[in-house]
Amino acid sequence: MSTQENGPTSRAARTKAKRASRRRTTGLVVAAVVVLALIAAGTAALLLHSTTTTNSQVAGANAPTTAPSTSSSAPQATTTTTQAPGPGFVAGKVTAVGDSVMVDYQDELAKAIPGITIDAAVSRQWYDGITILSQMKAAGTLGATVIVGLATNGPLTASEISQMMNLLSGASHVIFINTHVDQPWQDPNNQLLAASVSQYKNLSVVDWYALANKNPSWFGPDQTHLAINGAGTQQLASLIAAQVSG
């Protein structure tokens, strides 16, 4: 071995090389630690994102669904007001008062409205009906729904209609039946009945005239009275029953 290799210069070089090697090794270790730390941080972030997404999906699946609004601004159909009955009227009971035409269809009316009380007679006038209903009210037997068929036998006046409605002001529902009669008072009576609806919130009118006028075969020679248990009586009873239930 030469003197140069074993001299001070050679030993210094080897020492420097060892130190350099140690620094490189330390740097590699530090770099490796940094890389591992970055990998760990990335994995944790990925796991956190995955967990958050899954929880969000589960929460969305379990969240209550709000139904779309079904409210509409469309106007509602208007109907006769049915009010609570006042003193002298029996809730849930129906009473009918009429003339000879009601005599023709009273059997069908009883079938169409079970439990109804019907008081009908030949040649009865409107003022007769006021008297009969007044007596029923005083006796506490008058139904909260009152059917009046009394426009056949003579001309009506606005005063008579007013008297009837004052008597029946506590009724839940009052139903007038207009008339089909071969007499000059037919049209004026029907006009008065129709006009009265706007004056009383518990009043409605069954338009028997319109239906009867389309079916002349339902009537006898007087074009007023119906064949008992015939098609006309059934149709009129059904028309009235529909007004009661409506």
C-alpha positions in Angstrom: 0.0 0.0 0.0 1.4 3.4 -0.9 2.2 6.2 1.5 -0.3 8.5 -0.3 -3.2 6.2 0.4 -2.4 6.0 4.1 -1.7 9.7 4.5 -3.7 12.4 6.2 -5.3 13.5 2.9 -6.6 10.0 2.3 -8.1 9.7 5.8 -9.8 13.1 5.4 -11.4 12.1 2.1 -12.7 8.9 3.5 -14.2 10.7 6.5 -15.9 13.2 4.2 -17.3 10.5 2.1 -18.8 8.7 5.1 -20.4 11.9 6.3 -21.8 12.5 2.8 -23.2 9.0 2.7 -24.8 9.5 6.1 -26.5 12.8 4.9 -27.8 11.0 1.8 -29.2 8.2 3.9 -30.9 10.7 6.3 -32.4 12.6 3.4 -33.8 9.5 1.9 -35.4 8.5 5.2 -36.9 12.0 5.6 -38.2 11.9 2.1 -39.7 8.5 2.6 -41.4 9.6 5.8 -42.8 12.7 4.0 -44.1 10.5 1.2 -45.7 8.1 3.6 -47.3 11.0 5.5 -48.7 12.4 2.3 -50.1 9.0 1.3 -51.7 8.6 4.7 -53.2 12.0 4.5 -54.6 11.4 1.1 -56.1 8.1 2.2 -57.7 9.7 5.2 -59.2 12.5 3.0 -60.5 9.9 0.5 -62.1 7.9 3.3 -63.7 11.1 4.8 -65.1 12.1 1.4 -66.5 8.6 0.9 -68.1 8.5 4.3 -69.6 12.0 3.9 -71.0 11.1 0.5 -72.5 7.9 1.8 -74.1 9.7 4.9 -75.5 12.4 2.6 -77.1 9.8 0.3 -78.6 7.9 3.3 -79.9 11.2 4.8 -81.4 12.1 1.4 -83.0 8.7 1.1 -84.6 9.0 4.6 -85.6 12.6 4.3 -89.4 13.2 4.3 -90.9 14.0 0.9 -93.1 17.1 0.7 -96.1 16.5 -1.5 -96.7 19.2 -4.1 -99.4 21.6 -3.3 -102.8 20.7 -4.7 -104.6 23.9 -3.8 -106.4 25.5 -6.6 -107.5 29.1 -7.1 -110.4 27.9 -9.3 -113.8 29.1 -8.0 -115.9 26.6 -6.2 -119.5 25.9 -7.2 -122.0 27.8 -5.1 -125.0 26.0 -3.5 -127.9 26.9 -1.3 -126.7 27.4 2.3 -127.9 24.7 4.7 -128.1 26.2 8.1 -128.7 24.7 11.5 -132.4 24.5 12.3 -134.0 27.0 14.6 -136.7 26.4 17.2 -139.8 24.6 16.0 -137.9 22.6 13.3 -136.8 18.9 13.7 -133.3 18.3 12.5 -132.9 15.5 10.0 -136.7 15.4 9.2 -138.2 16.3 5.8 -141.8 17.7 5.5 -143.6 18.3 2.2 -146.8 20.3 1.8 -148.6 20.3 -1.6 -151.7 20.4 -3.7 -153.3 17.9 -6.0 -150.2 17.5 -8.2 -148.3 16.3 -5.1 -151.1 13.9 -4.5 -150.2 12.3 -7.9 -146.5 11.8 -7.0 -146.6 11.4 -3.2 -146.0 7.6 -3.3 -142.9 8.0 -5.5 -141.7 10.9 -3.2 -142.1 8.7 -0.2 -139.9 6.0 -1.9 -137.3 8.6 -2.9 -137.0 10.2 0.5 -137.5 7.6 3.2 -139.1 9.0 6.4 -140.6 12.1 4.8 -143.9 13.5 6.0 -146.3 14.4 3.2 -149.4 16.5 3.5 -151.1 17.0 0.1 -154.7 17.7 -0.9 -156.8 18.7 -3.9 -157.5 22.4 -4.6 -155.0 23.6 -1.9 -153.8 27.2 -2.1 -150.6 28.8 -1.1 -152.1 30.4 2.0 -153.5 27.0 3.1 -149.9 25.8 3.1 -148.8 28.7 5.4 -151.5 27.7 7.9 -150.6 24.0 7.8 -146.9 24.6 8.3 -147.5 27.1 11.0 -149.5 24.5 12.9 -146.7 21.9 12.4 -144.1 24.3 13.7 -146.1 25.1 16.8 -146.6 21.4 17.5 -142.8 20.8 17.1 -143.3 18.3 14.2 -142.1 20.4 11.3 -139.0 19.1 9.5 -135.9 21.2 9.2 -136.1 20.6 5.4 -139.5 21.8 4.0 -140.8 21.1 0.5 -143.6 23.4 -0.8 -145.5 22.5 -3.9 -148.4 25.0 -4.0 -148.2 27.1 -7.1 -150.9 25.2 -9.2 -154.3 26.5 -8.2 -154.0 30.3 -8.4 -151.8 33.3 -8.8 -149.1 34.0 -6.2 -148.0 37.3 -4.8 -144.7 38.5 -3.5 -146.3 39.1 -0.1 -147.5 35.4 0.1 -143.9 34.2 -0.6 -142.6 36.6 2.0 -145.1 35.3 4.6 -144.0 31.7 3.8 -140.3 32.4 4.1 -140.8 34.4 7.4 -142.5 31.4 8.8 -139.7 29.1 7.5 -136.8 31.4 8.4 -135.4 28.9 10.9 -135.6 25.9 8.5 -132.3 24.4 7.3 -133.5 24.2 3.7 -136.7 25.3 2.0 -137.5 23.9 -1.5 -140.2 25.4 -3.7 -141.5 23.5 -6.7 -142.5 25.6 -9.6 -145.5 24.7 -11.7 -146.6 23.2 -15.0 -150.3 24.2 -15.4 -152.4 25.3 -18.4 -153.4 28.5 -16.7 -152.4 32.2 -17.2 -150.7 32.3 -13.8 -148.2 29.6 -14.7 -145.4 32.0 -15.9 -145.9 34.8 -13.4 -145.9 32.3 -10.5 -142.7 30.6 -11.8 -141.0 34.0 -12.2 -141.9 35.0 -8.7 -140.5 31.7 -7.3 -137.3 32.0 -9.3 -136.7 35.6 -8.2 -137.2 34.7 -4.5 -134.1 32.5 -4.4 -131.8 35.5 -4.4 -133.6 36.9 -1.3 -133.3 33.9 1.0 -130.1 32.0 1.6 -131.9 28.8 2.7 -134.2 28.6 -0.4 -133.9 26.7 -3.6 -136.4 26.0 -6.4 -137.0 22.8 -8.3 -137.6 23.6 -12.0 -140.3 21.1 -12.6 -141.7 23.3 -15.5 -138.6 22.9 -17.6 -138.6 19.1 -17.4 -142.3 18.8 -17.7 -142.4 21.0 -20.8 -140.2 18.6 -22.6 -142.4 15.6 -21.8 -146.0 16.4 -22.6 -146.9 12.6 -22.7 -146.5 12.5 -19.0 -149.7 14.5 -18.5 -153.5 14.0 -18.8 -155.7 16.3 -20.9 -155.3 19.2 -18.5 -151.5 19.2 -19.0 -151.2 19.6 -15.2 -151.8 16.2 -13.5 -149.7 13.1 -13.8 -150.6 9.5 -14.1 -150.1 8.0 -10.6 -147.0 5.8 -10.6 -146.3 6.9 -14.2 -142.9 8.1 -15.6 -143.7 11.7 -14.7 -144.3 11.0 -11.0 -141.0 9.1 -10.8 -139.0 11.9 -12.5 -140.5 14.6 -10.4 -139.8 12.7 -7.2 -136.2 12.1 -8.2 -135.8 15.8 -9.1 -137.0 16.8 -5.6 -134.9 14.1 -3.8 -131.8 15.3 -5.6 -132.4 18.8 -4.3 -132.9 17.6 -0.8 -129.7 15.6 -0.8 -127.8 18.3 -2.6 
